[in-house]
């Protein structure tokens, strides 16, 4: 009798274990993964060391791209721009001087000398023609005619010299190499001016993206090194969900897959797209309390919400992720 009772008890226990295995472990709900919202903050700082003089935003402000964030003292940069502008203008004036002809009075003097040489040649030509005629009658000597021929040649040379002087006065003052060298000097001065203006413009820092001011890290009166953050921005497109996928589910998660995103007080049907799946496994993070994932290997993954829904998530907020087919 006792043996029959023992056998019956063993059968009942086996049936109970089988039922628990079938109904308890087998009948699981839809698969879901635990995670949290995360973000890549844009920390904006100056490109040059300097004193912060003004802040135009405060924590929580929404800014558009190009909105002013903060200013630095620009006294030195303004002086540098003024100096570079004057040096650039000086170089241009020197180049213009090398390209310009002589003074108008100098050109007029060279032209007058040319006219005088032409007139002198005319007188010599007339005297030579008359004496050549008189030579046949004996009224003029051959020696006088030879002298006037020499005078005519000299007059021609003086005219050639005067014409060259006129051309020289009308030509640029600088030689071609001098003009080329000064042209390079002008380009260098313009480049220095552009650099000085860029440095001045950098003293007023604008927002590189549109987003929310997550934090203000410096105040007016502080002197900061180049690159030291002053304002931390959170663009909505930089918000994402970081979640952990158990190793058995990894083959079903790929970049580009759609997933459902759920959080407290969030509207239903929020969607995201898997943007990253880690190639390396890690242990289950201690803040994920799940019997199905504890003490097992998991893989880090990331999903990007839709741009118009990203602002519904706050960095650090717990988020539940479901495959698209299992999303509500």
Backbone bond lengths (Angstrom), bond angles and torsions (degrees), N, CA, C in turn:
res aa  C-N    CA-C-N  psi(-1)  N-CA   C-N-CA  omega(-1)  CA-C   N-CA-C  phi
1 X - - - 1.462 - - 1.527 110.63 -
2 X 1.335 115.46 -43.38 1.462 118.86 179.32 1.520 111.25 -65.70
3 X 1.373 116.17 -35.67 1.465 118.78 178.17 1.523 111.23 -63.71
4 X 1.290 117.76 -40.38 1.466 121.22 -179.95 1.527 110.67 -64.91
5 X 1.310 116.40 -39.53 1.466 119.78 178.70 1.520 110.40 -65.87
6 X 1.362 116.95 -40.53 1.456 120.91 179.81 1.517 111.76 -64.62
7 X 1.351 116.03 -43.13 1.461 119.89 178.49 1.526 110.91 -63.10
8 X 1.327 115.57 -41.69 1.465 120.20 -179.91 1.536 110.47 -63.67
9 X 1.337 115.64 -39.08 1.471 119.14 179.55 1.521 110.88 -66.38
10 X 1.346 116.48 -39.46 1.456 120.19 178.64 1.528 111.03 -64.36
11 X 1.331 116.65 -39.54 1.469 120.67 179.31 1.521 110.23 -64.18
12 X 1.349 116.17 -44.31 1.465 120.12 179.70 1.527 110.71 -62.41
13 X 1.341 116.63 -41.36 1.470 120.15 179.08 1.521 111.25 -64.01
14 X 1.352 116.05 -42.01 1.464 119.21 179.42 1.517 110.79 -63.28
15 X 1.336 116.16 -41.62 1.462 119.30 178.58 1.531 111.18 -63.72
16 X 1.336 116.35 -36.98 1.468 119.65 -179.96 1.521 110.82 -66.65
17 X 1.361 115.28 -42.09 1.468 118.19 178.35 1.516 111.10 -63.90
18 X 1.341 116.34 -42.93 1.464 119.96 178.89 1.523 111.41 -62.13
19 X 1.329 116.62 -40.65 1.462 120.08 179.43 1.522 110.76 -64.98
20 X 1.343 115.38 -40.02 1.480 117.92 179.41 1.528 111.12 -65.84
21 X 1.355 114.44 -39.99 1.463 117.66 179.21 1.523 111.27 -64.98
22 X 1.330 115.39 -37.89 1.466 117.97 -176.03 1.523 111.47 -78.98
23 X 1.349 114.72 -48.46 1.474 117.06 -173.94 1.525 112.73 -89.18
24 X 1.328 116.07 -30.78 1.459 119.15 -176.50 1.507 112.30 -81.96
25 X 1.328 116.71 -53.12 1.453 119.78 -176.38 1.527 112.69 -87.63
26 X 1.302 117.63 -32.57 1.459 120.49 -175.51 1.508 112.91 -78.51
27 X 1.314 116.93 -33.25 1.472 119.45 -174.36 1.528 109.89 -92.22
28 X 1.308 118.09 66.69 1.453 122.69 178.24 1.530 111.48 -84.38
29 X 1.285 114.69 156.62 1.456 119.68 175.93 1.517 110.39 -75.45
30 X 1.321 117.22 -176.99 1.467 121.59 178.91 1.534 110.63 -59.21
31 X 1.316 116.33 142.77 1.462 120.91 -179.21 1.524 109.90 -67.88
32 X 1.330 115.43 138.83 1.452 121.14 176.55 1.525 108.55 -149.44
33 X 1.347 114.69 155.98 1.459 121.16 -176.23 1.521 109.14 -125.51
34 X 1.319 113.85 145.23 1.452 119.83 -178.03 1.528 110.52 -92.39
35 X 1.325 116.66 145.96 1.453 121.37 178.69 1.511 111.08 -164.41
36 X 1.310 115.61 -162.22 1.458 120.55 -178.34 1.526 108.46 -156.48
37 X 1.315 114.77 157.44 1.468 120.18 178.29 1.525 109.65 -77.52
38 X 1.316 115.48 143.52 1.460 122.43 -179.16 1.527 107.58 -140.40
39 X 1.313 117.14 168.27 1.468 120.40 -178.64 1.515 109.69 -154.82
40 X 1.317 114.78 151.44 1.464 122.42 171.81 1.534 107.48 -100.70
41 X 1.321 115.90 106.80 1.456 120.69 -178.49 1.530 110.47 -80.07
42 X 1.300 116.12 145.54 1.463 122.62 176.32 1.518 107.29 -102.69
43 X 1.323 115.72 109.76 1.465 120.50 -179.11 1.523 109.10 -97.48
44 X 1.311 115.05 117.50 1.461 121.81 -173.94 1.522 109.43 -101.87
45 X 1.330 115.61 127.76 1.455 121.27 177.91 1.515 110.62 -135.98
46 X 1.324 117.40 173.94 1.465 120.47 -179.56 1.520 111.58 -75.46
47 X 1.310 116.71 153.44 1.464 121.37 175.74 1.519 111.79 -84.63
48 X 1.356 116.65 -11.03 1.457 121.10 -178.61 1.524 108.99 -136.62
49 X 1.319 114.99 152.36 1.452 119.50 175.00 1.527 109.60 -65.43
50 X 1.321 115.84 143.27 1.452 117.58 178.39 1.510 112.87 173.69
51 X 1.319 114.66 176.45 1.463 123.35 -178.55 1.514 110.21 -91.08
52 X 1.323 116.59 126.99 1.466 121.08 175.56 1.522 108.12 -75.61
53 X 1.319 116.33 124.27 1.470 121.05 -177.10 1.527 113.13 -107.95
54 X 1.330 118.13 -24.53 1.472 119.57 -176.96 1.522 109.87 -155.61
55 X 1.326 114.95 144.29 1.462 123.00 171.66 1.519 108.58 -116.70
56 X 1.326 117.09 134.20 1.464 120.90 -177.49 1.519 113.01 -107.91
57 X 1.335 118.06 1.11 1.463 121.32 -178.91 1.519 108.62 -136.48
58 X 1.322 114.89 165.11 1.451 121.32 172.88 1.521 109.15 -139.29
59 X 1.312 115.86 166.99 1.461 120.97 -175.79 1.524 110.76 -57.13
60 X 1.337 114.68 131.58 1.461 120.08 179.20 1.515 114.40 97.71
61 X 1.323 117.74 -13.61 1.468 120.15 179.23 1.526 110.68 -67.74
62 X 1.305 114.47 146.21 1.465 120.31 171.84 1.525 107.88 -99.64
63 X 1.312 116.23 129.71 1.463 120.68 -176.74 1.523 108.96 -124.20
64 X 1.306 115.15 153.15 1.459 121.87 174.94 1.525 108.12 -100.02
65 X 1.289 116.04 164.04 1.459 120.31 178.14 1.526 109.32 -63.24
66 X 1.326 115.82 130.55 1.450 121.02 -179.35 1.509 114.24 93.51
67 X 1.335 117.82 -4.99 1.465 120.04 179.00 1.529 110.10 -70.12
68 X 1.348 118.69 142.22 1.473 120.57 -179.68 1.526 110.81 -66.67
69 X 1.333 115.74 137.37 1.461 121.58 178.69 1.523 111.72 -107.84
70 X 1.330 116.97 -53.76 1.460 119.84 -179.98 1.525 109.34 -158.18
71 X 1.347 115.30 163.93 1.462 122.30 179.62 1.521 109.65 -123.69
72 X 1.346 115.15 154.32 1.448 122.48 172.84 1.527 109.45 -118.98
73 X 1.318 116.03 161.62 1.456 120.45 176.23 1.528 109.49 -61.47
74 X 1.338 117.17 129.25 1.464 121.46 -174.10 1.523 112.92 -121.83
75 X 1.343 116.77 20.64 1.471 119.65 -177.49 1.523 111.41 -58.54
76 X 1.320 116.76 -48.26 1.458 120.47 -177.71 1.526 111.13 -65.97
77 X 1.313 117.31 -38.90 1.462 120.44 -178.14 1.533 111.60 -67.97
78 X 1.330 116.82 -36.94 1.469 118.86 177.13 1.529 110.90 -64.60
79 X 1.313 116.26 -41.09 1.463 119.62 177.27 1.526 110.84 -64.85
80 X 1.321 116.86 -38.13 1.465 120.24 179.08 1.522 111.42 -65.76
81 X 1.323 117.43 -38.31 1.464 120.67 177.34 1.523 110.09 -64.51
82 X 1.334 117.18 -43.45 1.462 120.73 179.11 1.527 110.99 -61.79
83 X 1.322 116.82 -43.97 1.463 120.28 178.89 1.519 111.22 -64.12
84 X 1.320 117.54 -45.50 1.466 120.80 -178.83 1.525 111.19 -64.88
85 X 1.336 116.89 -35.64 1.468 119.96 178.67 1.525 110.90 -66.16
86 X 1.318 116.67 -40.17 1.463 119.84 179.65 1.534 111.15 -68.35
87 X 1.326 116.78 -40.58 1.461 119.50 178.77 1.529 111.01 -66.14
88 X 1.322 116.35 -37.61 1.462 119.57 177.56 1.522 111.04 -64.69
89 X 1.328 116.77 -41.29 1.455 119.79 178.80 1.530 110.98 -66.65
90 X 1.334 117.24 -37.69 1.461 120.99 177.10 1.525 111.04 -61.37
91 X 1.319 116.93 -42.80 1.468 120.72 178.56 1.518 111.11 -63.53
92 X 1.316 116.93 -39.78 1.464 120.58 179.41 1.532 110.88 -67.63
93 X 1.320 116.78 -38.30 1.465 119.73 177.96 1.529 110.98 -65.04
94 X 1.325 116.63 -39.89 1.464 119.96 178.26 1.527 111.03 -65.40
95 X 1.311 116.60 -39.07 1.464 119.68 177.39 1.522 110.80 -65.66
96 X 1.328 116.84 -42.37 1.469 119.91 178.00 1.516 110.92 -62.67
97 X 1.336 117.00 -35.85 1.456 120.21 179.09 1.529 110.98 -67.20
98 X 1.332 116.74 -39.42 1.460 119.77 178.80 1.528 111.48 -68.06
99 X 1.313 117.11 -30.33 1.462 120.71 -178.85 1.529 112.41 -84.36
100 X 1.317 117.71 -16.79 1.467 120.49 -175.84 1.526 110.91 -84.68
101 X 1.349 118.53 156.97 1.477 122.30 175.89 1.518 110.65 -76.91
102 X 1.380 115.36 -173.13 1.458 120.41 177.42 1.524 110.37 -68.29
103 X 1.331 115.26 175.73 1.450 119.57 178.81 1.536 109.84 -64.93
104 X 1.304 118.14 151.56 1.477 120.57 179.37 1.531 112.24 -55.96
105 X 1.327 117.84 -37.64 1.470 119.16 179.65 1.519 111.61 -67.01
106 X 1.350 116.15 -35.05 1.462 119.76 178.30 1.520 110.76 -68.62
107 X 1.334 116.54 -39.19 1.466 119.93 176.90 1.527 110.27 -64.42
108 X 1.338 116.53 -42.34 1.479 120.70 179.40 1.530 110.56 -62.17
109 X 1.318 116.31 -39.79 1.463 119.44 179.09 1.525 111.00 -64.87
110 X 1.340 117.53 -41.32 1.466 120.48 179.29 1.521 110.57 -65.13
111 X 1.316 117.59 -38.62 1.467 120.77 178.73 1.536 110.73 -68.04
112 X 1.332 116.69 -36.96 1.478 119.87 178.09 1.526 110.82 -65.98
113 X 1.319 116.34 -38.63 1.464 119.62 177.13 1.526 111.07 -64.23
114 X 1.316 116.04 -35.99 1.469 119.89 177.38 1.524 110.17 -65.73
115 X 1.328 117.24 -44.58 1.474 120.40 178.50 1.542 111.07 -60.81
116 X 1.325 115.64 -39.44 1.476 119.29 179.85 1.519 110.93 -65.26
117 X 1.336 116.61 -40.22 1.466 120.14 179.37 1.520 111.10 -66.67
118 X 1.320 117.12 -36.83 1.476 120.56 178.03 1.528 110.36 -66.35
119 X 1.333 115.75 -41.91 1.473 119.69 179.82 1.529 110.69 -64.47
120 X 1.327 116.65 -40.39 1.473 120.00 179.15 1.518 110.30 -64.88
121 X 1.301 117.25 -38.45 1.459 119.79 177.50 1.521 110.76 -63.86
122 X 1.321 116.95 -39.22 1.473 120.23 179.49 1.518 111.97 -61.59
123 X 1.337 116.00 -41.03 1.466 119.26 179.64 1.528 110.73 -65.62
124 X 1.325 116.13 -41.60 1.465 119.71 179.55 1.523 110.44 -64.35
125 X 1.333 117.27 -39.46 1.466 120.38 -179.97 1.530 110.86 -63.51
126 X 1.331 116.47 -41.97 1.480 119.80 179.85 1.530 110.26 -64.43
127 X 1.346 116.62 -45.32 1.472 119.61 179.84 1.515 111.50 -63.01
128 X 1.300 117.14 -37.64 1.461 120.70 -179.07 1.528 110.47 -67.08
129 X 1.323 116.80 -44.07 1.470 119.84 -179.98 1.530 110.34 -63.04
130 X 1.333 118.03 -41.31 1.477 120.60 -178.58 1.532 110.57 -66.85
131 X 1.301 117.69 -44.94 1.461 120.66 -177.31 1.537 112.03 -70.57
132 X 1.336 115.90 -30.45 1.468 117.28 175.13 1.541 109.98 -65.09
133 X 1.320 117.88 -34.57 1.479 121.76 177.21 1.528 110.50 -70.10
134 X 1.321 115.70 -41.06 1.464 119.62 -178.80 1.527 112.13 -73.05
135 X 1.359 115.44 -19.35 1.463 118.22 -178.80 1.520 111.47 -63.04
136 X 1.310 118.42 -33.50 1.471 121.77 -178.09 1.519 111.61 -70.13
137 X 1.349 116.56 -28.46 1.475 120.11 -179.53 1.518 112.04 -93.15
138 X 1.319 116.09 -5.99 1.448 120.44 179.71 1.500 113.66 88.02
139 X 1.353 118.85 3.48 1.457 122.34 -179.75 1.522 111.68 -76.91
140 X 1.320 117.06 -17.83 1.474 122.18 177.99 1.511 108.26 -129.43
141 X 1.330 114.65 150.04 1.456 119.35 -178.88 1.510 110.57 -95.27
142 X 1.332 115.43 158.78 1.464 120.99 177.42 1.522 110.69 -65.07
143 X 1.325 116.00 -33.35 1.466 119.81 -179.69 1.521 110.75 -62.90
144 X 1.359 115.50 -39.71 1.469 119.17 179.24 1.529 111.28 -66.61
145 X 1.338 115.27 -39.44 1.470 118.72 178.97 1.526 110.39 -64.80
146 X 1.325 118.10 -42.93 1.478 120.73 179.27 1.533 110.99 -62.32
147 X 1.339 115.75 -38.16 1.465 119.31 179.59 1.528 111.04 -64.74
148 X 1.325 116.28 -40.84 1.470 119.25 -179.52 1.528 111.57 -70.77
149 X 1.324 117.52 -30.11 1.473 119.05 173.98 1.531 110.58 -64.58
150 X 1.344 115.21 -40.42 1.463 118.72 177.21 1.529 111.01 -65.42
151 X 1.359 114.44 -39.13 1.473 118.13 178.26 1.535 110.95 -63.08
152 X 1.341 116.36 -36.33 1.467 119.96 178.50 1.520 111.22 -65.56
153 X 1.320 117.04 -42.04 1.469 120.47 177.89 1.531 110.38 -62.55
154 X 1.335 115.38 -40.82 1.463 118.87 178.44 1.526 111.30 -64.04
155 X 1.322 115.83 -39.18 1.468 120.20 179.08 1.537 111.01 -63.89
156 X 1.326 116.05 -40.01 1.467 119.93 177.59 1.535 110.42 -62.32
157 X 1.330 117.12 -41.76 1.458 120.47 179.12 1.522 111.15 -64.12
158 X 1.358 116.14 -40.14 1.454 119.10 178.71 1.534 111.75 -64.27
159 X 1.322 116.19 -36.06 1.474 119.82 177.12 1.521 110.58 -65.07
160 X 1.333 116.82 -43.45 1.459 120.42 178.85 1.526 110.36 -61.08
161 X 1.350 116.25 -41.44 1.457 119.61 178.80 1.522 111.11 -65.34
162 X 1.326 116.56 -40.79 1.469 120.22 179.92 1.526 111.28 -66.16
163 X 1.343 117.33 -39.28 1.471 120.44 177.17 1.533 110.95 -63.38
164 X 1.341 116.05 -40.42 1.468 119.45 177.86 1.526 110.97 -64.34
165 X 1.343 116.07 -38.36 1.461 119.66 179.08 1.526 111.24 -64.36
166 X 1.354 116.43 -38.08 1.470 120.01 177.59 1.535 110.51 -63.99
167 X 1.335 116.73 -45.68 1.462 120.20 179.34 1.531 111.41 -62.61
168 X 1.323 115.02 -39.05 1.462 118.93 179.11 1.522 111.02 -64.42
169 X 1.320 116.71 -39.99 1.471 120.31 179.87 1.525 111.52 -68.12
170 X 1.339 116.15 -32.47 1.462 120.54 -178.84 1.529 112.51 -82.94
171 X 1.324 118.72 -18.40 1.465 122.84 -178.69 1.530 110.11 -80.82
172 X 1.367 118.19 161.75 1.469 120.72 175.83 1.522 111.02 -56.94
173 X 1.337 114.72 148.52 1.454 118.91 -178.26 1.525 112.22 -69.66
174 X 1.360 116.57 -37.47 1.456 120.21 -176.30 1.511 112.75 -86.08
175 X 1.307 114.07 150.00 1.458 118.87 173.30 1.531 109.26 -72.73
176 X 1.334 116.16 165.93 1.467 119.91 -176.63 1.524 111.45 -60.66
177 X 1.333 117.03 -39.22 1.470 119.87 178.87 1.526 111.06 -67.09
178 X 1.340 116.77 -37.54 1.460 119.98 177.92 1.527 111.03 -65.72
179 X 1.326 116.21 -40.60 1.471 120.10 178.31 1.518 110.22 -65.04
180 X 1.342 117.56 -42.26 1.461 120.87 179.58 1.524 110.85 -63.61
181 X 1.328 116.20 -43.38 1.453 119.50 179.00 1.519 112.76 -63.46
182 X 1.315 116.82 -41.15 1.462 120.09 179.75 1.525 111.07 -70.65
183 X 1.330 117.10 -31.15 1.470 119.83 174.97 1.519 110.52 -61.32
184 X 1.320 117.45 -42.33 1.469 121.43 176.75 1.530 110.59 -63.94
185 X 1.327 116.49 -37.82 1.465 119.77 178.17 1.531 111.05 -63.86
186 X 1.324 117.23 -38.18 1.465 120.94 177.05 1.527 110.63 -63.98
187 X 1.333 117.05 -43.60 1.464 120.28 179.05 1.521 111.17 -62.83
188 X 1.338 116.69 -40.11 1.468 120.08 177.97 1.526 111.29 -64.70
189 X 1.325 116.88 -40.22 1.468 120.71 178.65 1.524 111.11 -65.96
190 X 1.330 117.32 -39.01 1.469 120.51 176.80 1.527 110.85 -64.17
191 X 1.336 116.86 -39.53 1.468 120.18 178.55 1.527 110.68 -64.86
192 X 1.332 116.86 -40.78 1.467 120.36 177.72 1.523 110.99 -63.95
193 X 1.323 116.95 -37.78 1.464 120.76 177.83 1.525 110.54 -66.29
194 X 1.333 117.34 -42.36 1.473 120.30 178.42 1.525 110.37 -62.34
195 X 1.315 117.31 -40.09 1.463 120.74 178.64 1.530 110.63 -64.65
196 X 1.327 117.46 -43.00 1.463 120.52 179.04 1.528 111.06 -63.29
197 X 1.327 116.59 -39.68 1.465 119.52 178.19 1.518 111.06 -66.84
198 X 1.343 116.92 -37.44 1.473 119.51 177.81 1.519 110.19 -63.83
199 X 1.319 117.77 -43.04 1.463 120.63 178.78 1.532 110.97 -61.64
200 X 1.323 116.21 -39.17 1.466 119.38 177.70 1.523 110.61 -64.97
201 X 1.333 116.43 -42.92 1.474 119.70 -179.45 1.524 111.71 -63.44
202 X 1.343 117.31 -30.64 1.459 120.68 -178.52 1.523 112.62 -70.40
203 X 1.310 117.80 -14.27 1.462 120.27 179.37 1.528 111.97 -73.55
204 X 1.321 117.63 -16.45 1.469 122.26 173.23 1.517 106.90 -112.46
205 X 1.329 116.66 107.90 1.462 122.00 -171.50 1.524 109.37 -96.79
206 X 1.332 115.60 128.65 1.468 122.09 179.82 1.525 109.96 -108.83
207 X 1.306 115.74 162.09 1.460 120.76 -178.64 1.526 110.26 -72.24
208 X 1.338 117.94 128.01 1.462 119.82 178.77 1.525 113.19 -78.80
209 X 1.344 117.10 -14.77 1.459 121.52 -178.16 1.526 108.78 -141.61
210 X 1.314 114.63 166.66 1.462 120.75 172.25 1.523 108.44 -93.18
211 X 1.326 116.90 140.21 1.454 119.42 -179.35 1.510 111.76 171.40
212 X 1.331 114.66 -160.61 1.465 122.37 -179.11 1.522 108.67 -108.47
213 X 1.335 115.98 140.03 1.462 120.43 175.29 1.527 107.58 -74.66
214 X 1.332 116.47 106.17 1.457 120.53 -178.35 1.513 112.24 -78.32
215 X 1.331 117.26 -31.72 1.459 119.66 -179.06 1.525 109.29 -163.35
216 X 1.319 115.68 153.20 1.457 123.49 172.66 1.521 106.58 -114.99
217 X 1.323 116.49 119.08 1.456 121.56 -168.78 1.516 113.99 -103.86
218 X 1.327 119.12 -3.20 1.458 122.42 178.84 1.521 108.86 -148.45
219 X 1.310 115.40 160.63 1.454 121.38 -176.95 1.528 109.64 -127.69
220 X 1.351 117.99 158.71 1.457 120.21 175.91 1.528 111.26 -55.93
221 X 1.316 114.72 140.31 1.454 120.44 -177.41 1.514 113.30 102.33
222 X 1.334 117.35 -13.64 1.458 120.65 178.58 1.525 109.98 -89.73
223 X 1.318 115.60 138.98 1.465 121.89 175.32 1.526 107.72 -99.06
224 X 1.319 116.28 122.32 1.459 121.37 -173.36 1.518 110.75 -116.56
225 X 1.324 114.92 151.05 1.456 120.55 172.11 1.522 109.46 -77.19
226 X 1.324 115.07 162.78 1.467 119.54 176.48 1.525 109.29 -61.62
227 X 1.320 116.06 132.67 1.461 121.45 178.73 1.509 114.73 89.21
228 X 1.326 119.38 -11.42 1.463 120.62 178.54 1.528 109.71 -65.93
229 X 1.340 118.94 128.48 1.467 119.74 -175.01 1.518 112.11 -69.32
230 X 1.319 114.47 139.74 1.456 121.73 176.42 1.527 110.12 -113.65
231 X 1.332 116.89 -41.91 1.461 122.36 -178.70 1.522 108.88 -130.08
232 X 1.331 116.06 134.54 1.463 121.98 175.74 1.521 108.62 -105.97
233 X 1.340 116.32 121.91 1.464 122.12 -177.33 1.524 110.58 -109.35
234 X 1.317 114.91 148.06 1.457 120.82 176.22 1.525 109.07 -122.27
235 X 1.338 117.58 96.35 1.470 119.77 174.72 1.534 109.33 -72.64
236 X 1.325 118.48 140.96 1.467 119.70 -178.67 1.522 112.96 -60.27
237 X 1.336 117.72 -31.48 1.458 118.89 -179.12 1.527 112.65 -72.09
238 X 1.338 117.21 -8.89 1.463 120.91 179.06 1.522 112.93 -94.51
239 X 1.325 117.27 3.06 1.463 121.41 177.09 1.532 108.96 -88.04
240 X 1.315 116.34 133.47 1.462 120.98 178.80 1.516 109.48 -146.41
241 X 1.312 116.12 171.62 1.466 122.86 179.65 1.521 108.42 -112.83
242 X 1.310 115.67 126.80 1.462 122.04 177.46 1.522 107.68 -104.57
243 X 1.317 117.48 123.01 1.460 121.03 -177.91 1.523 109.84 -137.10
244 X 1.332 115.68 172.26 1.455 121.33 -172.52 1.525 109.57 -126.65
245 X 1.313 114.18 125.45 1.464 121.68 -175.07 1.526 109.14 -105.59
246 X 1.336 118.76 124.90 1.470 120.10 176.39 1.521 111.11 -61.36
247 X 1.306 115.57 152.22 1.466 120.75 -176.32 1.538 112.61 -56.44
248 X 1.332 120.82 -40.14 1.477 119.05 179.91 1.533 113.24 -63.77
249 X 1.326 117.37 -26.63 1.472 119.97 -178.37 1.517 113.04 -90.97
250 X 1.324 117.75 -6.01 1.457 120.99 -174.41 1.530 113.50 -58.32
251 X 1.330 120.47 -40.92 1.480 119.34 -179.12 1.526 114.22 -60.52
252 X 1.334 116.77 -16.50 1.462 119.97 -176.52 1.535 112.47 -98.33
253 X 1.341 118.11 5.49 1.457 121.58 -178.34 1.520 108.57 -119.45
254 X 1.320 116.14 122.59 1.466 121.11 -178.33 1.531 109.73 -137.20
255 X 1.328 117.81 149.52 1.464 119.44 173.22 1.526 110.76 -56.39
256 X 1.318 115.32 134.23 1.454 121.17 -177.15 1.505 113.95 98.66
257 X 1.354 117.98 -13.41 1.461 120.81 178.61 1.525 110.30 -70.39
258 X 1.312 115.88 146.54 1.457 121.46 175.37 1.524 109.22 -87.52
259 X 1.333 116.55 140.01 1.463 122.11 178.10 1.516 108.61 -135.40
260 X 1.330 115.09 154.42 1.450 120.89 173.97 1.510 110.64 -89.90
261 X 1.333 116.89 143.62 1.460 122.45 -178.17 1.521 108.71 -121.67
262 X 1.338 116.08 129.12 1.461 120.80 -177.83 1.525 109.12 -131.69
263 X 1.320 115.73 139.13 1.460 121.31 176.65 1.521 108.14 -151.48
264 X 1.323 116.27 168.21 1.458 120.44 -179.06 1.515 111.03 -63.96
265 X 1.321 115.45 132.31 1.469 123.18 177.49 1.523 113.29 62.60
266 X 1.343 117.56 18.70 1.456 120.87 175.82 1.520 109.55 -91.61
267 X 1.307 118.91 148.03 1.465 120.07 176.80 1.528 110.58 -64.94
268 X 1.321 117.55 156.69 1.472 119.82 179.29 1.529 111.42 -72.98
269 X 1.323 114.06 167.78 1.466 122.23 173.74 1.525 113.16 64.55
270 X 1.322 117.41 28.61 1.462 119.04 172.81 1.523 108.52 -74.21
271 X 1.319 116.05 136.11 1.450 120.81 -175.48 1.520 110.38 -122.52
272 X 1.322 114.76 156.60 1.448 122.05 175.00 1.513 110.05 -146.67
273 X 1.319 116.03 170.22 1.460 122.24 179.07 1.515 109.15 -123.68
274 X 1.314 116.84 129.52 1.461 120.90 179.26 1.526 108.46 -64.93
275 X 1.337 116.23 123.96 1.460 121.55 -178.05 1.520 113.05 -110.44
276 X 1.344 117.20 -15.16 1.466 119.30 -176.34 1.519 109.21 -158.91
277 X 1.325 115.28 138.74 1.461 122.42 172.49 1.522 106.69 -131.46
278 X 1.313 116.89 122.29 1.462 120.48 -176.41 1.526 110.86 -66.10
279 X 1.338 117.28 138.47 1.465 119.68 176.92 1.525 112.84 -80.89
280 X 1.340 117.40 -4.75 1.451 120.91 -177.06 1.519 110.15 -119.91
281 X 1.329 115.29 143.68 1.460 121.14 179.16 1.520 109.88 -86.08
282 X 1.328 114.82 159.52 1.459 121.21 175.10 1.511 108.12 -148.26
283 X 1.320 116.21 167.07 1.454 119.51 178.99 1.521 109.94 -74.24
284 X 1.349 114.39 155.95 1.451 119.19 178.20 1.521 110.20 -58.43
285 X 1.342 119.38 125.43 1.469 120.50 178.44 1.526 110.55 -58.19
286 X 1.322 118.09 144.11 1.468 120.25 -174.44 1.513 114.03 -67.09
287 X 1.346 118.50 -18.27 1.464 118.76 -178.02 1.518 112.62 -87.29
288 X 1.328 117.77 0.59 1.469 120.48 175.50 1.526 107.66 -97.83
289 X 1.309 116.94 107.19 1.462 121.98 -176.86 1.526 108.69 -99.38
290 X 1.325 115.16 91.53 1.458 120.93 -177.89 1.522 108.46 -141.74
291 X 1.315 116.27 126.58 1.464 120.03 179.55 1.522 111.58 -63.11
292 X 1.344 116.86 -29.71 1.455 119.86 -176.08 1.516 113.19 -80.12
293 X 1.340 118.56 -16.39 1.455 120.31 -177.10 1.516 113.44 -119.36
294 X 1.321 118.21 -10.96 1.459 120.23 -176.51 1.521 110.62 -62.71
295 X 1.348 114.88 137.02 1.468 122.88 176.80 1.521 112.54 64.17
296 X 1.309 117.99 22.45 1.459 120.98 176.82 1.522 109.15 -118.85
297 X 1.314 115.19 162.22 1.455 119.35 175.58 1.524 109.84 -74.99
298 X 1.322 115.29 138.95 1.462 120.56 175.50 1.526 107.95 -131.21
299 X 1.341 115.58 163.97 1.461 121.82 179.77 1.528 108.74 -121.20
300 X 1.310 114.90 129.71 1.456 119.85 178.23 1.524 109.96 -69.63
301 X 1.322 115.73 136.16 1.464 121.72 176.70 1.524 108.30 -139.10
302 X 1.316 115.88 160.58 1.463 121.61 179.12 1.516 109.49 -133.63
303 X 1.319 115.55 145.78 1.461 122.02 178.21 1.526 108.65 -133.25
304 X 1.313 116.01 140.73 1.465 121.96 -179.68 1.529 109.18 -103.16
305 X 1.346 117.79 122.23 1.466 118.94 175.24 1.524 110.70 -67.78
306 X 1.316 115.56 168.48 1.457 119.70 172.88 1.530 109.05 -63.76
307 X 1.342 117.80 145.01 1.473 119.49 -176.37 1.517 113.72 -54.63
308 X 1.339 117.77 -37.43 1.460 119.64 -177.85 1.519 112.92 -79.56
309 X 1.341 117.53 -6.06 1.465 121.37 179.96 1.524 112.01 -113.73
310 X 1.328 117.37 -6.56 1.467 119.97 -174.91 1.517 112.05 -62.55
311 X 1.336 117.58 -34.08 1.461 119.94 -177.06 1.526 112.83 -71.37
312 X 1.324 118.59 -6.50 1.463 121.45 175.97 1.522 111.67 -74.93
313 X 1.321 116.64 -15.39 1.464 120.92 -178.53 1.526 109.61 -105.89
314 X 1.318 114.83 138.77 1.454 121.67 176.02 1.519 109.46 -110.26
315 X 1.338 118.12 135.24 1.463 119.68 -179.86 1.528 111.52 -53.09
316 X 1.337 114.87 132.43 1.461 121.57 -177.78 1.515 113.92 94.49
317 X 1.316 118.26 -11.78 1.458 122.09 -177.93 1.532 110.56 -72.97
318 X 1.346 118.51 131.36 1.471 120.10 176.84 1.529 111.10 -63.65
319 X 1.318 115.86 138.18 1.466 121.77 -179.21 1.527 108.36 -136.97
320 X 1.315 116.27 137.67 1.455 122.70 173.99 1.534 109.04 -101.32
321 X 1.312 115.58 133.08 1.468 121.97 -176.66 1.514 108.94 -115.27
322 X 1.320 116.38 134.77 1.472 121.83 177.57 1.511 109.48 -128.21
323 X 1.327 116.67 148.37 1.473 118.19 172.41 1.517 109.39 -59.38
324 X 1.308 115.80 154.70 1.463 121.18 -175.55 1.512 111.98 -56.69
325 X 1.309 117.48 -41.10 1.475 120.43 -177.82 1.514 111.18 -66.15
326 X 1.352 116.14 -26.33 1.452 119.79 -177.26 1.517 112.83 -100.34
327 X 1.336 117.46 0.05 1.462 119.33 -178.86 1.503 110.24 -70.40
328 X 1.323 118.03 149.95 1.471 121.00 -176.40 1.518 112.23 -68.30
